[in-house]
Amino acid sequence: MKKQGYLTIATGSEKFLDYAINLRLSCIYNDPNRPFALITDEKIMKKIHEREINHYFDQIIMYKGNYTGLLVKLDLYQLSPFDETFFIDADSLMIKDPNPAWELVVGKHFVVQGRVDHFERWTGHTEKEIKDMFGISYVPRFNGGFYYFNKSEKAVQVFKKANELVGEFKRIGFYLVHGFPDEEPIISVAIALCGLKPVPDSSNIMFSPIGRGFWFKLSIPKRKISFKKYGIPVSPIILHCCADLCDSRHYRKAVRQLHKIAGKKLNGIKQYA
């Protein structure tokens, strides 16, 4: 049987380690059987040793590649210890049973959730500009907080193409995210060049709170999440808590609930949120 597992990244700042711990708890609560691996660096590894929390993760992988920031994701293929990987950004929480998502990716090699229809501008360029620059007929738009991939030739092609495109993206001058190139448009073009398309947003694997408005309902004990994404009701399996959500009362309450419900499974995990 192929080994399936979850993978996240915590490098640079200790806050990402705290996020990764909270994500780990949410995975234990909703999917205790699949393993969870962490990619980190020497700085965060030192903190892990100081806090004596090595056992929180099934496997810890030291990143020694050439990338920083979001571009570390371009090395995920060789870093993952799993045959099938759900990569999840550390600032996320698994809200409910992920098995429907795993069932959705059966038979696929590299999966993102999103759309390919028209948009105005993305990272400083229009859809037409991106199509013309790279000779593609569509531009996948997706949330880079979630990637599925397996150990297949098609997945290798996507990652290889993405790594080849890095220099081109820097030359063209796409917008930076927190001072670093954004991996999303790079992987988007790689996906299109490899003939792949996103699974639709109706899959409800992951959504971020960006564009949610004021209506937001979340219950960790009841495994329920609902909000409107640009006016459309959504209920994702994984909530990407980017933007201001990690600083909100919703996130703090969710983390308190996770520590209370699932913390004992990590041998008395401390409260960090």
Secondary structure as UniProt FT lines:
FT   STRAND          4..10
FT   HELIX           14..30
FT   TURN            32..33
FT   STRAND          36..40
FT   HELIX           42..50
FT   TURN            51..52
FT   HELIX           54..56
FT   STRAND          59..62
FT   HELIX           69..75
FT   HELIX           76..79
FT   STRAND          84..88
FT   STRAND          92..94
FT   HELIX           99..104
FT   TURN            105..107
FT   STRAND          110..111
FT   STRAND          113..115
FT   STRAND          121..122
FT   TURN            123..124
FT   STRAND          125..126
FT   HELIX           127..134
FT   STRAND          141..142
FT   TURN            144..145
FT   STRAND          146..150
FT   HELIX           153..172
FT   STRAND          176..177
FT   TURN            178..179
FT   STRAND          180..181
FT   HELIX           183..193
FT   TURN            194..195
FT   STRAND          199..200
FT   HELIX           201..203
FT   STRAND          206..207
FT   TURN            210..211
FT   TURN            213..214
FT   STRAND          216..219
FT   TURN            220..223
FT   STRAND          224..229
FT   TURN            230..231
FT   STRAND          232..234
FT   STRAND          238..240
FT   TURN            242..244
FT   HELIX           245..247
FT   HELIX           249..262
FT   HELIX           263..266
//
